Amino acid sequence: MIALAVCLGALVALALAGVRAIIGPTLQDRALAAYSMIEKTALICAGAATLGASVVWLDAAFALTLSGYIVNVAVLKVFRFGNLQTPLARRQGVP
């Protein structure tokens, strides 16, 4: 019963994060909302694993969490440096 309440609460939070991803004023807000949506989806998968007593849903939740973290780091790197590849050495004194 608690797992069902967690799933329903996560669905409501997922909907609110979706609204935030659409109307977010900055790109960083949208990226944070997208990461939050991935985490809420992982929480729903974990709740489904508890409700159905299936390990497959729990594996899906772990995979979503790990991939969401990696994608979040990549997106924040793009925001900071402008691309995914940064130079290995910085040129000093050369125009």
C-alpha positions in Angstrom: 0.0 0.0 0.0 2.8 2.4 0.8 4.5 1.6 -2.5 1.3 2.5 -4.4 1.2 5.9 -2.5 4.9 6.4 -3.4 4.1 5.7 -7.1 1.2 8.1 -7.2 3.1 10.8 -5.4 6.0 10.4 -7.8 3.6 10.6 -10.8 2.3 14.0 -9.5 5.9 15.2 -9.0 6.7 13.9 -12.5 3.9 16.0 -13.9 5.0 19.1 -12.1 8.6 18.6 -13.2 7.4 18.2 -16.8 5.6 21.6 -16.5 8.9 23.0 -15.1 10.8 21.6 -18.0 8.5 23.2 -20.5 8.2 26.7 -18.9 11.6 27.0 -17.3 13.0 30.4 -17.8 16.6 29.3 -18.3 18.3 26.3 -19.9 19.7 25.3 -16.5 16.2 25.1 -15.0 15.1 22.9 -17.9 18.1 20.6 -17.4 17.4 20.3 -13.7 13.8 19.5 -14.4 14.7 16.8 -16.9 17.1 15.2 -14.4 14.4 15.4 -11.8 12.0 13.7 -14.3 14.5 10.8 -14.8 14.8 10.4 -11.0 11.1 10.4 -10.5 10.8 7.7 -13.2 13.4 5.6 -11.4 11.3 6.0 -8.2 8.2 4.8 -10.0 10.2 1.8 -11.3 11.3 1.0 -7.8 7.7 1.3 -6.5 6.6 -1.1 -9.3 9.3 -3.5 -8.3 7.9 -3.5 -4.8 4.3 -3.8 -5.9 5.0 -6.6 -8.4 7.8 -8.3 -6.5 9.9 -8.2 -9.7 13.6 -7.6 -9.8 13.5 -6.4 -13.4 11.9 -3.1 -12.4 14.6 -2.6 -9.8 17.3 -3.1 -12.4 15.5 -0.6 -14.7 15.5 1.9 -11.8 19.2 1.5 -11.2 19.9 1.8 -15.0 17.8 5.0 -15.1 19.6 6.5 -12.1 23.0 5.8 -13.5 22.3 7.0 -17.0 20.5 10.1 -15.7 23.6 11.1 -13.6 25.9 10.6 -16.6 23.7 12.6 -18.9 23.3 15.4 -16.3 27.1 15.7 -16.0 27.4 15.9 -19.7 24.7 18.6 -20.1 26.3 20.7 -17.3 29.7 20.3 -19.0 28.2 21.7 -22.2 26.6 24.6 -20.3 30.0 25.4 -18.8 32.4 24.9 -21.7 30.2 25.2 -24.7 31.0 21.7 -26.0 31.7 18.2 -24.7 35.4 18.2 -25.6 37.6 20.6 -23.7 41.2 21.2 -24.7 43.8 19.1 -23.0 46.2 22.0 -22.6 45.4 25.7 -22.5 47.5 28.0 -24.5 49.1 30.7 -22.5 50.4 33.9 -24.0 49.5 32.8 -27.6 46.7 34.9 -29.2 
